[in-house]
Amino acid sequence: QVQLVESGGGLVQAGDSLRLSCAASGVTFSSCTMGWFRQAPGKEREFVVSITGSGGNTYYADSVKGRFTISRDNAKNTVYLHMNSLKPEDTAVYFCAAEFRPWSLWTRSYDYTYWGQGTQVTVSS
């Protein structure tokens, strides 16, 4: 059974940094493209970033490019989202997702099969 568990969310001030983690189990982690998505109240879930199974390729949404960095540790079955220069508009529930097609940088929510429960990030101004 595949399980994804996010952690690291919280309440921070604008300009602060935060690191989210997503620990995977029940899966050959390196065989998965991993993605981060977020959903703000009243809005649709939106793509943030994805990383291929090897970690060699990444793709960022324009809204986070230059501020967020995705990384993965396949030995620890964990993907990270390093968020710098946070803005109030980054406030959302952040979800990690896994897809067993590790060669592509999937950017749409329906591309992903497995999802975590989400972790709340709140950025105050």
Secondary structure by P-SEA (a helix, b strand, c coil): cbbbbbcbbbbbcccbbbbbbbbbccccccccccbbbbbcccccccccccccccccbbbbcccccccbbbbbcccccbbbbbbcccccccccbbbbbbbccccccccccccccccccbbbbbbcc
